[in-house]
Amino acid sequence: MQDLKGRFAAVLPAGGLGKRMGGNIPKQLMVLGGKPVYRYSLETFLEMDEIAEVVMAVPADWKDHFEKEFSHPKLKIVVGGAERWQSVENGVNALTTDAEYVLVHDVARPFVSKDIIRDVCKTLVEKGSCLVAKPAVDTIKIASDGQVKQTIDRNTVWMAQTPQAAPVALLKKLYGRIAAEPLNFTPTDEASILEYFGEPVYIVKGNTANDKLTTPEDFELFANRAK
């Protein structure tokens, strides 16, 4: 088996303000089970030997807060961008180690497992760029103006999660292409950028425990998981 130690970096975009959650602080700073939401996934990545470095991209007004609240030799905190993908770009450009690959993970997915992270690392090395996703379990309908237009085969549908990962050099190259010729859409994740430029993206199977914390109802559910 290949030695994966230190070959990977992680970028954790934490720049959004979580408006759907409500409240007057970013949702990543809300306390869940005794500690801020962002600490769960951050600590998971920092504990892993495979991960040489972690960069977290945060709102400009909260950078000092994050720096005072948590520090670690492997952690760097940078200011996020206007859009999520730009926060990730800032994070990727801030990497300083010789890590070959980068995993991008939303801190609003606090319960990502080390097993999933290792599966992503192995897939990166053995196949290439990838994302975590879980298969759809419900029947999927395409609708317009409140009316069903089509039912599609749910066996072909995967619900995207994170980490999403690629070689560092590849992402930097694609960011350069975007700078030269801006996109005509706003990417919602790294996979959409890779897809746009024709790069293959493989799937690593995720699970419900890796779902995203988005609404107050989610917060109640996740609080029970944190106990």
N, C-alpha and C positions, 0 to 999 in steps of 0.2 A: 504493500500500500504506500502511496506517495506521502511524503512528509508535507503537511499543510501548514505547519507552524509559521506564523509571521508573514504569510504570503498575501494576506487580505487586509483591506482597510474598510471601515464603515463610515458612511455619512448618514447622519440622522437629521432630517429636516424637521425642525420644531419652530418654524417661523410663522405658522398660521395662528390666528387669534381665536379660532374655534367658535365662531359666532352662533352656530347652531346649538351650542351647549348653553349659551346664556352666561350671565355672570360678568364680572369686571376684570377678571384675570384670564390669561391664556389657559385653555383647557389642559395643556401639558403641565401646568403648575398646580392644578387642582389636586387636593390630597385624596388618594385612593388607598384604602387599607393601611393608612399610617404614613405614607410617603407620596411625594408628587408623582403624577402619572409618568413623566419622562424618565424617572429613575429606574423603572422596571427594565425596560429594554436596554437603556444605556448600561446598566450594571451587568446585564447578561452579555453584551458584546465585550465589555471591558474585562470580564472574567475569562474569556476564551483565548487560549494560546494561539489559535489561528489568526486572530485579529491583532495586527501590529499597531493600529492607530484608529482613533475614533474622532471624527469632526462633527460637531453639532451646530447646525445653523439656526439661530434664534432671532426673535424680533429685536430690532435695534434698541428700542426703549427698555428692553429687559436683559440686555447682554450683561450689564454689571450685576444684576440680580443672580443670574445663572452662575457667573464666575465666582461670586461670593458664596453661593449655596453649595457648590459641588466642584471639586477639583480632583484630578487623577493624572499621573504621569503620561498616560496614553491619550488623554483627552485634550482637544483644542476646541474652543468655542468661537464661532464667527457669526457675523450678521447675515441674516437671510436676505433673499431677493424679493422683488415684487410678486413673483409667482413661485409656486413650489419648485418647478424645474430650475428656476434661477437660484433658489436657495441651495439646491443640490449642486448646481454648477459652482457656486461659491465654495461649497464644501469640498468638491473634487479638486478645485484649483488650490485649496489650502493644504492638501495632503503633502507631507514632507518625508515619509518613509519610502522604502523601495518596494512597497506592496504592489503586486502585479494587477490585482483585481480589487474592485470596490463593491460593497454591498450597501444599498440604499434602503433604509427602513424608517417607516413612520413611527414616531414615538407614541402616537395615539393607538398603536397596536402593542400594548404593554406586555402581553404574555407570549410573545414569540419564544419558541423553545430552542435550546442549543442543538437539538437534533435537526430541526428545520434549517438552522443556520449552517450546520455542517453539510447537510444535503445540498444546499446552495453552493457551498464552497467546492464540493466534489463535482457538481454539475458544471460549474465554471471551468474547472481544470480539464474535465473529460470531454465536454461538449462545446461550451461557450456561454454566451450571455443567456440569462434566464430570469424567471420571476416565479414567486410562489403564488399559487392559485388553488382554489378549491372547486371541485365540480359542482355544477348547479344541481339542486335536488328538486326544485319546483319546475312545473311546466312553464316555458318561456313564451310570452306573447309579445308581438310587435303591434303597437297601437298608434293611432293618430287621431287627434280631436276626440279623444275618449272612446274610440271605437277600435275593436280588434281588427287588424289587417292580416295577421299571419301568425301561425304557430311554428316555432322552429325546434329542431331536434335538440333537446337539452343535453344529449350526450356530447355535443360539440361545443357546449358553453362552459366556460370556466370563469369564476369570479376572482378577479385579480386581487392579490394581497401584496405584502412586502415581507422579506427583502426582494428587491429587484437588483440584478447585478450584471456587471460587465467588466471587461478589462479596462483599467484606468486609461491606457493610451487610446483605446477606441472611443471612450466617452469624450476625452479631450479633443480628439479629432472631429467628432460630430459637433461639439460646441463651437469649434472654429468655423465649421461650415455654416452653422446657424448664424454666427456673427457676420459672416460674409453675405449670407442670403437669408434674412429672417423668415421664420416659418409663417404660414398663413393660418395657423391654428394654435391654440394654447395647449401644450401637452399636459395631460393629467398625471402621467407617470413616465418612468424611464423607458419602459417597454414601448410606449407609443413613439418615442423619438427613434429608438432602434428600428422599429417597424417602418417608420416613414423613410428611413434611409436604406431599407432593404436588408437589414441585418437580421439573421435568424435569432429567435428567442425561444428557449426551451422552457418547459413547465416543470416546476418542482411542486409536488402535491402538498397543499396546506391543510389547515383544519379550522374548526370553529373557534378554538381557543385563541387563534391569531386574528380574530375579527377586530374591526376598528371601533374605537370609542368615539361616538359622534354626537349622540343626543343625551339629554338627562336620563332617559329611560335606560340607555346603554350603561350610564354611570352606575345606576343601581344594580344592574346585572353584574357588571365587572367588580363592584365592591364585594359581592358575594364570592367571586372567584379569588379575590385577594386575601380572603380570610385564611 
